[in-house]
Structure formats: structure tokens, C-alpha cells
């Protein structure tokens, strides 16, 4: 039986949660062989292959794709999966182009059939589910983040080494330098996220959100319309096409609550909505809601927090 390969993203040898989710889905399709760039400790798989090459010392999508294409030719798997992250989708798009194969992105479910797969995948930022057929000698797909429960396998397998032949021209797209924009608390690690939407009104309007987040030891987030307006950088965006967060408290300020945004913060343990529209989707879904002018409300909250902190 041909194996199912999974391109496994990792950080310092630890697989990303989204890659473990892709491995879990692959486990329903056949024998799983994980594939990583460099050393990675992966459990719950039959085999693990570590791709080694000097050009792959950091993220280089074209070089990674060429290495994966060579591995596919050597292994003849039934499929190659990856997580539907920005990098996973980018690398797999390059693989599909190199091998002239179709690619199904952001898949949530796979139903194997004779010669083809019936797949369900998210479209339009998560607001639409599409039913499609994927027919190819090798199926290529990315798994929508958090659509599948991560694999619980714990038995780490020894990695095999695969050394591709890569041209130096593939260096043209690679990470050459890393700059730390911020340190400490981030959107993904913050216990509290104070997030703003169109209702904040302007870039300057985020000042009070930043003050509250600082007092609570949290981080500031925003909706997609805010980044589209240029009020905040894309790195602050919470949502299907931004960062997914799971804080203890999510404070949604002037955010209507479109499904794309809700998908990005629905794992929050408690949601407080501050909005002047009592019928806004965010208000109706939140655990707590305050209706009124968000700037007046936030100013009062900030003053009370300061008073209690002494």
C-alpha cells in the first residue's frame, strides 16, 4: 500500500500543532510517513524522513518544493498532505506546479473513492464549505487549521535522511534575515486580547485599546477591515486569514463579528463584546456584552483598572 506523506512544519524540532492535525487526517487515509526539513521529533507515524541540504537552512519555498517533488518521485506515495498555513499552502502550490498536479487547499474532510477523493474544504475565508472531487495519480492537499483534532501519537520514530539535488538558482526566494518586531507577549500567547474593528474609528482610536491591553498584560488585535484601512499591520489581524487566538478573555471592541473573524477567536474562553449595536453578531454570540460608545466605556474600564491596581 502506498504511503501518505505529510510535510511537517516544526519549530526547533517540535512539530507545529497544525502539522499534527494534518498527520491525524492522513492517518485515516493510510500508512503515514512524515517529512520535515531538518531534524524533527515526530510520533504516531510509521516512518519519518528528514530532508537535508545546505539551501534549506531557513525557509525557502521553491527549494523545499523541489526537494518534496524529488521525494515524491522516489517514494511514489498515494498523497502528500500539509497543514493549510501560509507556508504550507505556498510550498504545496509550488509542488503542484512542478508536478503538474491539482491541489486541494484547506481541506476539512476526505472521503476516499476509486481513483479519486471526495473532499470538503473551506472557501471564502471560512464562510463557505465546498464539496469537490480530487483526481490525480498523487493527491495533493492542505488541511484547514483546527478542522481536525491533532494526532495523539507519542512513539517517536527514528528519522531517515533524504538529500535532494538542488540548484543554487532556488536561493532566489528564501529567508535571509530575521528581525524581531516585538518580544514577550504575542497574540497567540496573550491571556487577554483587546481587539478593535471598524467601530474604533481611526488609527488613533486604538490608543485606549493599547492602554487597556498593557494594564491587563495582554495584546492588541484587530479585524480584517482595520488592516485593509491601513490602521494596523496585518500581524495584528485576528481571523480566518489572520492569527487564530485562544486567550482567557477576548475583548471585541466595535467588531461586528463576521464569520471569518469569529473563526479566528472562537477558541477564546470568555468573550466580552463592546458595541453600539445590540444586534451585531459578535454581541449575540459573546458571553458578556456592553452596549454603548466604546471609547467612553473603555476609558471608564481603564480608570477602574488603574484604581484597583492602586
C-alpha positions in Angstrom: 0.0 0.0 0.0 1.4 3.4 -1.0 2.1 5.7 2.0 0.6 9.1 2.7 3.3 11.7 3.1 2.8 14.7 5.4 5.0 17.8 5.1 5.6 18.5 8.8 6.4 22.1 9.8 8.3 22.4 13.1 10.0 24.9 15.4 13.3 23.7 16.9 12.4 20.1 16.2 8.9 20.3 17.7 6.1 19.7 15.2 3.5 22.6 14.9 0.1 21.8 16.2 -1.3 22.4 12.7 1.0 19.7 11.2 -0.1 17.2 13.9 -3.6 17.9 12.7 -2.6 17.1 9.1 -0.9 13.9 10.4 -4.2 12.9 12.1 -6.2 13.3 8.9 -3.5 11.4 6.9 -3.9 8.6 9.5 -7.4 8.0 8.2 -6.2 7.5 4.7 -3.3 5.0 5.1 0.1 4.5 6.4 1.6 7.8 7.4 5.2 9.0 6.6 6.0 12.4 7.9 8.5 14.6 6.1 10.4 17.5 7.7 13.1 20.0 6.7 15.9 19.1 9.1 15.6 17.2 12.3 12.2 16.9 13.9 10.8 14.5 16.5 7.5 13.1 15.3 5.3 10.5 16.9 2.3 8.5 15.7 3.7 7.8 12.2 5.1 4.7 10.5 8.1 6.5 9.1 9.8 9.8 9.3 12.0 11.4 6.6 14.3 14.4 7.2 15.3 16.4 4.2 18.9 17.7 4.5 20.5 20.3 2.2 22.6 23.5 2.7 20.0 25.6 0.8 17.4 24.5 3.4 18.9 26.2 6.4 15.9 28.5 6.5 12.5 28.9 4.8 13.0 28.7 1.0 9.7 27.7 -0.6 11.0 26.9 -4.1 13.8 24.8 -2.8 11.6 23.0 -0.4 9.1 22.3 -3.1 11.8 20.9 -5.4 13.0 18.7 -2.6 9.5 17.4 -2.0 8.9 16.8 -5.7 12.1 14.7 -5.8 11.0 12.8 -2.8 7.6 12.1 -4.3 9.3 10.6 -7.4 11.4 8.4 -5.2 8.7 7.2 -2.8 5.6 7.1 -5.1 3.1 7.9 -2.3 -0.6 8.0 -2.8 -0.8 11.5 -1.4 1.1 14.4 0.0 -0.6 16.5 2.7 0.5 19.6 4.6 -1.2 22.0 7.0 -3.1 24.9 5.5 -0.8 27.5 6.9 0.6 30.3 4.8 3.8 28.4 4.4 2.1 25.0 3.9 -0.2 26.4 1.1 2.7 28.2 -0.5 5.0 25.2 -0.6 2.3 22.9 -1.8 1.4 25.3 -4.6 5.0 25.1 -5.8 4.9 21.3 -5.6 1.7 21.2 -7.6 3.2 23.4 -10.3 6.4 21.4 -10.5 4.5 18.1 -10.9 1.6 19.4 -13.0 -0.9 18.1 -10.4 -4.1 19.6 -8.9 -4.0 20.9 -5.3 -7.0 21.0 -2.9 -6.3 23.6 -0.2 -7.9 24.0 3.3 -9.5 20.6 3.3 -11.6 19.6 6.4 -12.7 16.1 5.4 -11.6 13.4 2.9 -13.7 10.5 1.6 -11.5 8.2 -0.5 -13.0 6.6 -3.5 -12.0 4.6 -6.5 -9.2 6.6 -8.1 -10.4 9.9 -6.6 -11.2 11.6 -3.3 -14.3 13.5 -2.4 -13.2 16.4 -0.2 -14.8 19.1 1.8 -12.8 22.3 2.0 -13.3 25.9 3.3 -13.6 28.7 0.8 -14.0 32.5 1.1 -12.3 32.8 4.4 -14.2 30.0 6.0 -17.7 31.4 5.2 -18.3 28.6 2.6 -17.9 24.8 2.6 -17.2 23.3 -0.9 -17.7 19.7 -1.9 -15.2 18.7 -4.6 -13.5 15.7 -6.3 -9.8 15.4 -6.4 -8.5 13.0 -9.1 -4.7 12.6 -9.6 -2.1 9.9 -9.5 -0.7 11.6 -6.4 -3.3 13.6 -4.3 -2.0 16.9 -3.1 -3.9 18.7 -0.3 -3.5 21.0 2.7 -5.6 20.6 5.8 -7.5 23.5 7.2 -6.0 24.6 10.6 -8.0 23.4 13.6 -10.5 21.5 11.5 -9.2 18.1 12.7 -8.1 17.1 16.2 -4.3 16.7 16.4 -2.8 13.3 16.4 -2.1 11.9 19.9 0.7 9.6 18.8 3.7 9.6 21.2 6.1 7.0 20.0 8.8 8.9 18.2 10.3 7.2 15.2 13.9 7.5 14.0 14.3 9.8 11.0 15.6 8.6 7.7 17.7 11.1 5.7 16.9 12.3 2.2 19.4 14.5 0.3 17.9 16.2 -2.8 19.9 17.7 -5.6 19.0 21.4 -5.6 20.2 24.1 -8.0 21.6 27.3 -6.5 19.1 29.3 -8.5 16.5 28.2 -6.0 18.1 30.5 -3.5 16.3 33.4 -5.1 13.3 33.0 -2.7 14.5 32.4 0.8 14.6 34.0 4.2 18.0 35.7 4.5 17.4 37.7 7.8 15.0 37.6 10.7 14.1 40.8 12.6 12.3 40.6 15.9 9.4 43.1 15.8 8.3 42.5 19.3 9.2 40.4 22.3 7.3 38.9 25.1 3.5 38.6 24.8 2.1 38.0 21.4 -1.4 37.4 20.1 -1.0 33.7 20.3 0.3 33.7 23.8 -1.5 36.6 25.4 -4.0 35.7 28.2 -6.1 38.7 27.2 -6.6 40.1 23.7 -8.2 43.5 23.3 -9.3 43.7 19.6 -10.7 46.5 17.6 -12.8 46.7 14.5 -14.3 49.4 12.2 -16.1 50.9 15.2 -12.8 52.1 16.7 -12.9 54.8 14.1 -9.3 55.6 13.3 -5.7 54.5 13.9 -5.6 57.0 16.9 -8.6 55.3 18.4 -6.6 52.2 19.1 -4.6 54.2 21.8 -7.2 53.4 24.5 -7.2 49.7 23.4 -3.4 49.6 23.7 -3.6 51.1 27.2 -6.1 48.6 28.4 -4.2 45.7 26.9 -1.0 46.9 28.7 -2.8 47.2 32.0 -4.1 43.6 31.7 -0.9 42.1 30.4 -2.4 41.4 27.1 -2.0 42.1 23.4 -3.9 44.2 20.8 -5.6 42.6 17.9 -7.9 43.8 15.1 -10.3 42.8 12.4 -9.6 42.5 8.7 -11.3 45.8 7.8 -8.8 47.6 10.1 -5.8 46.2 8.3 -7.5 46.9 4.9 -7.9 50.5 6.0 -4.2 50.6 7.0 -4.9 51.4 10.6 -3.0 48.4 12.0 -0.4 45.9 10.5 -1.6 42.5 9.2 0.4 40.9 12.0 -2.3 42.2 14.4 -5.2 40.7 12.4 -7.3 38.1 14.1 -9.4 35.8 11.9 -9.5 33.1 9.3 -6.9 34.9 7.2 -5.0 36.3 10.2 -4.0 34.9 13.5 -6.1 32.4 15.5 -6.1 33.1 19.2 -7.3 31.4 22.3 -7.0 33.8 25.3 -8.7 33.6 28.6 -10.5 36.8 27.7 -11.2 38.3 24.3 -12.5 41.9 24.3 -14.1 42.7 21.0 -14.4 46.5 20.5 -16.5 47.8 17.7 -16.3 44.4 15.8 -19.4 43.3 14.0 -18.5 39.6 14.2 -18.3 38.3 10.6 -17.8 34.6 10.4 -14.2 35.0 9.3 -13.3 36.9 12.4 -15.3 34.6 14.7 -13.4 31.6 13.4 -10.1 33.2 14.5 -11.2 33.9 18.1 -13.9 31.3 18.8 -11.5 29.3 21.0 -11.4 32.2 23.5 -12.6 31.0 26.9 -14.6 34.2 27.6 -15.7 36.9 25.1 -16.7 40.4 26.0 -18.3 42.5 23.2 -18.4 46.3 23.4 -20.6 47.7 20.6 -23.2 50.3 20.0 -25.3 47.7 18.0 -27.2 45.2 20.3 -28.0 43.1 17.2 -24.4 42.7 16.0 -23.4 39.0 15.6 -20.5 39.5 18.0 -22.8 40.8 20.6 -25.3 38.0 20.2 -22.5 35.3 20.4 -20.4 36.9 23.2 -20.5 35.7 26.8 -20.8 39.3 28.0 -21.8 42.5 26.2 -21.8 46.2 26.9 -23.8 48.4 24.6 -22.7 52.0 24.1 -19.9 54.2 22.9 -16.8 52.0 23.1 -14.4 54.9 23.7 -16.4 56.1 26.8 -16.7 52.5 28.0 -13.0 51.8 27.6 -12.0 55.0 29.3 -14.1 54.0 32.3 -12.7 50.5 32.3 -9.1 51.8 32.1 -9.7 54.2 35.0 -11.3 51.4 37.1 -8.4 49.0 36.4 -5.9 51.7 37.4 -7.8 52.4 40.6 -7.8 48.7 41.6 -4.1 48.4 40.8 -3.5 51.3 43.2 
